[in-house]
Amino acid sequence: MSKLVIIGGGASGLAAAIAAACTIQDTRPAGEAADVIVCEAADRVGKSILATGNGRCNFSNVDPAASLYWNGEFVHRVFDALEQEFSAGAHASDNAVLRFFASLNLVWRQESEGKLYPLANKATVVLDVLRARARALGVQECCESPVVEVREGAGDGAAGTSGASASGCTLVLASGEELHAGAVVVACGGKGIERLRLPSKLARKLGKPVLGPLRVEETSLVKPLDNVRVRCAASLLDAAGVPLATEAGEVLFRPYGVSGIAIFNLSRLVERKGQTLELDFLPNVADADAYSFVMERATRCQELGYDVCAETVLRGLVLPPVAQVVAKAARVSARLPFRPRDGEALAHTLKHFALHVQGIGDERQCQVTRGGLEPRAFEVASLEACELPGLFACGEALDVDGPCGGYNLHWAWASGLLAGAAAARKVCCHD
């Protein structure tokens, strides 16, 4: 039978390989092995999976709402198509991705905000069940085999294509070897898609790293707080001061700016200069009550016999280095006698600690590359290219990304399963 090649052995690629091999197994005569090949540039498949969730693999979320994704309408339609594709034995309380992992004997648990992790608390467990199933289905892993180009049709003189039709695609490996495939699934991720040469009829956007730390102008404020973590609310404001989004959680200060999951999620909305990041160190205190809150603390300091100053007012509320920086941003002396107008400045700064965003702080820490292939160029029900029959795409190769919390891996599995099954049917119907 014709080969089905998956370009990329990450999350979406392995899901696509398993779905393709299962579909071929159900279609072909008993005992006929699936001719599914995974071409991976690295020395082993699944390295990206092992790095997720700090090595624990937040592999999905109990509520992977399509509205949270970039190109959410497309994602919604893909999720619907997946449920129709894999509806056998479905229950209202689960989804196709969770049924897929249950079928692989993976056991998981739920943590805060609906995050799902393997019960064993190790990403290796997720990769183990995926590789075991792929191996049992006869999927071939070809590691250290980067694909550099995909051409439409078999081409002339492609290795191993004697007697093959001109349909399908020709893959060119970095070694110069050419491989004909009846169908190809592009699953090489956001960075890989930038390096892969594809037919010009496939529109794509330049990659933009997102889900990462932010660089700010006020390095004199953040540098003294390097490695300090603060629980607060973070809001991203546009150039006119209008809030675009707010995230509550832990913020980690870095010499160049800020990091942490709340910041990572806000980074998806950073588009241009002029945006401001505001940290609210008193998320449970209303703006109108902030001044009273600060002055009550000042009164309490006096009752305790302390010298009433910004340093003592903030003691017990925030860490000492944070207190120093907040006082500096408020233009209040940390140790001189406290005045009512100091209370006003301090209250405002605690609620609106402003940092002017310059862009992504460290692209190496970004979890996703936005961009890649334009979703509108693909059929929603199969993820097959509209103008390139036999070429499919999934995962981060498509211009889709979600927030932290298991959403990006959920998209990888979901789109991989859909593309892999459709690509297998394409190969089988042409044999």
N, C-alpha and C positions, 0 to 999 in steps of 0.2 A: 504494500500500500504506500501511498505518498507520505512523505515526512510532514510532520507538524512541528514547527520549531518555535520555541518560546525564547525571546531575547531578554534575558535577565532572570536570575534565580533568587530574587527577593520575595517579599510577601505575595505580591500580586502574581508574580511568575510561577511560584510553586502552587498557588491556588489554581491558576490557569492550567498548569500541567496535570494536576490531579483530576480536575473537571474534564479535561480533554481525554485523558486516558480512560476514565470511567465511561464517558460517552461512547468512545470507540469500542470498549469492552462490551457494552450493551448492544452495540450495532453489528459488530463483526462476529463471525462464527466462533464457537467456544474454542479456547486454546490459542487463538491468534493474538499475539502480543501487540500492544499499542506501539506505534512508531513515533513516539513523542520525545523530542530532544530539548533539553534546557541548555542554552548557551550562556554561560556566566563568565564575566570578565575576571572576577576575583578567583582566588585559589580554592574557594568552597562556596556553596550556595548558602543563602540565609544569613549572611553576616549582618545585614541591616536589621534583621529581626532580633538578633542577639543584643543589639545596642539600644533597643527601645525600652522605655520605662525604667531607665537606670539598671538595665539588665534583668528586669522582672517581666517585661512585656505586657503593657496595658493593651491587650489585643483587640478590645472592642468596648462598647458602651451599651448599657441596657436601653438607651434611647438615642439611637443614631439619627437624630432628626435631620432630614435633608436640608432644611432651611438654614442650618448652621454652616453649610459648605459654600465655598466659592463655586459659582455656577450651580446653585442649589436646585433650580428647576430641572436641569439635566440629571443631577444626582437623584432627584425624586423619581424621575421616570426610569432610570436604571434600576433603582431599588425595587420598583414595582415590577419591572420586567424579570428581575431575579426571582422574586417571589412566585411569579407565574411559571418560571422555568423549573424551580425546585419546590413545588408545592406539595409533593407527595408526603403524607404523614405530618403535614404542618399543623401546628397548634397556634391559637390566637396569641399566646403569650411569648412566642419566640419568633425568630426570623431565620432566613436561609443560612446566614453566616454561622449563627449559633448551632443550628442543626448540623451544619457541615462539621464543626469542631466536635460536637457530641458524637458524630459518626466516627470520628478518629479516636474516640475514647479519652479526649481531653476533659479534665475536671477543672472547674474554675470557681472563683469567689468574687463577690462584689465589694468594692470599697466606696469611698465617698464620691459623690457626684456621678454615680452610676458606672464608674470605671470597673472593668473586668480584667482580672489577672488570673493566670494559672494557679491552681491551689498549691502547687509545689513552689510558687513564688520565684521561678527561674524561667527566663526566656528560652533556655535550652530545651525545656520540656515541650514548648510549642513547636520549635524547629524539629525536634525528634519525631513527633507524631506526623508532621507533614512529610518528612523525608521517608519515614517508614512506609507510609501509604503510597507515596510516589514510587518507591523501590518495589513494593509488592505489585504495582500495576505495570512495571516494566519501563518506567520513565528513565531516560538516559540523562545523566548529568555530565555535561562537557564543560569543565571548569578551565579557567585561564584561556578561554576561547572568545575574546571580545569580537562582536560583530560591528563592523565599521560602516557598512552600507547595505541598504535593501533596494533591489531593483525590481521593477515590475516585469513579470514573465520569467521564463526559465533562462533566457539568454542563450547565446551560442557557446558551446564548449564548456558549459557548467559541469563541474565534476559530479559524476554519478547521475547524470540526467539523460543518459542515452535512451532514446525512445520516449522520453517524457514529453507531455504536451507543453505548449508555451504558456499555459495558465500557471497561476501561483506566483511565487517570488524567487529571486535569486539573492542569496545572502553572501556578502563578501566578508571574510574574517580578516583580522589583523595580519594573520600569517600569509594572506593572499589566496587561501583556499576559497573556493566557491561551493555553495551548497544550495541545491534546489529544494524548495518546500511547497507542498500543495497549499499550505496556509501558514501564516506567521502571526504570532501574537507579540506585539511590542510591549514589554513590561520592564524596561530598563531604568525607570525612575526619572525624576526631573533633571538631574545632572547628566545622566546617560543619554537622554533624548537630544540634548544639545550637541553631543558629539557624533550622533548617528546620522549618516547621510540617508535621506529618504527622497522618494520621488517628489518633484516640485509641486505637484498638485495637492500635496498634503500641507495645509496651512498650519503654522505653529507660531507661538509667541515666545519671545526671549524669556529666559528664566529669571525669576526674581526670588531670592532667598527670603522666606518668611518663617514665622514661629521661632524667633530668635531674640536676643537682647537688643536694647536700644542705646544708641549713642546720644548724649545730650551736650548742650553748650556749657552748662554749669559744672565743669569738672572740678572747680575749687570746692564745690559743695559735696560732690559724690566721692571724690578720691579719698577723703579722710574716713569714709564709711566702707571702704573696700572689704568685702566678705561679711558685712553686717546684714542680717536678715530682719525684715520688719513685716508684721501682719498689718495690712491696711487695705484701702480701696484705691485703685488706680483708674484714672479717667483720661482718655485721649480727646483733646479738643481741637477743632479746626482753627484756621487762621482768624476766624471771627469770634472765637471763644465758645463756640457751640459744641457741647459734648457729643462725640461720635459713639462712644461705648465706655462702659465701666466694668472692671473686673475686680473681684475681691479675692484676696489671697496673700501669699508670701511674695515679697519683693526682695531681691538680693542686689545690693549695691556693688558696682564694679568701678574701677578707676575711670572708665570712659562713660559710664552711665548706669543702667539698671538692667536686671535680669529677673528670672523667675517665671513661673507658669502664667501668672497674671499679665506680665509684660509680654511674654511670648504670644499670648492670644491677641493683645492689642497691636502687636507688630503687623498683623495681617491687614490692618487698616492704615498703616503708614504709607502715604502716597507721595507727599511732597513736603518741602520745607514750609515753615510757618505753623506747624502743629505743636501743641503744648501737651505735656504729660503732667497731670496733677495727682499728687499723692495725698490721700486723706488719712491722717494718723488717728482720727477720731470718727470712724465710720458709724458708730452707734450714737453719736451726738449730733443733733441737728445744727445747721449753720446758725440759726437764731439763738441757740442755747450755748454756743461755743464760748462766748465771752463770759457768761455766768459760770460756766464750768471751770474756766481758768481762774477767775477771781475767787471762786469758792476754794480752790486749791491754795491760792495765795493766803486766804484767811486762815485756812487750816495750818499752813506753815507757820504763821504768826502764833497761833495757839500752841504749836509744838515747840515754840521758842527758837525757831530757826531764823537766820537772816533771810528776809523775803526777797528773793531774786529769781531770775528765770531758771537758774540752775536748780534751786530747791523746789520751785513750782513744778518743774518737769520730772523731778526725781520720783521714781515709782511709776511713772507713766510711760516713759520711753528709755532706752539705753542711754547712758551718759554721752557717748559720741553723737548719737542722734540729737540729744538735747542741745549740744554745742552747735550743731549744724542748723537746727531749727531756729535757734536764737540768732545765729548769724544771718540766715535768710530773712528773718523778721526785723533785722537791724535793731536788735535789743541786746544790751549787755547781759552776758550770762551771770555776772556776779554783782553788778551795781544794784542799789535799792530799786524795788519793783514799783512801777507807777501804773495807774489805770490805763494810760495810752499804750503802755507796754503790753498790758493784758489784751487789748484790742489787736495789736500787731501779732502777738503770739497766737491768739485764737484763730486769726485768719490764716496764718501760715500753717498751723497744725491741720487745718481743714483743706488748704489749697497750696500745698508745697509744690511750686511750679518749676518744671524743667523743660527747656525748649529742645525739641527732638531734632536731631540732625540726620537720623537714618538708622539702619541696622548697625549694631555695635561690633559684632564678630560673626561674620557669615559662616565660619566653621561650626558654630554652635546651632545654626538654623536646622530645624528638623525637616523642613519641606522646601522644595523649590517650586514656586508658583510659575505657571507657564506651560510650555510643551504644546502638544497637539490640541487644536481647537475642537471642543466637543461637537460643535455644529457640523463637523465634517464626518461624523460617525453615526451609524444607525443606533438608536437607543436600545432596541430589542436584542441586539447582538454585539454591539461595539465594533462592527465591521466598517471600514472606511467606505463612504458612499461612492467614491470615484476610484477606489482601488480594491476590487473584490479579492478576497483571500488575505487581506491584511487587517488585523484586529489590534486594538490597543486597550490597555487597562492600567490601573493604579496611577502613580504620579506621572506617567508618560502623558496622561491627559491633563488638561488645565483645570484641575480640581484639588482643593485642599480644605481641611477642616481645622477646628481648634484642637488644643491639647485635650486628652481625655479618652483616647482610643478611637477617635473618629477617623483619623487618617489610615490606620490599619484596617478598620472596618471597611472603608472604601476600597482598600487594596484587595482584601479578600473578596468582597462583593463583586467588584468589576472583573477581577481575575476569574472567578467562577463563571460569570456570564460569558466573557470573551472566550475562555477555554472550551466551554461546551459548544458554543456556536462555531468556533474554528474546527472542532472535531467533526461536526456535522458537515461542514464544508468539504473537508477532506474525504469523508466517507461517501458523499454523494457523487464525487468526481472519480472515485476508484472504479 
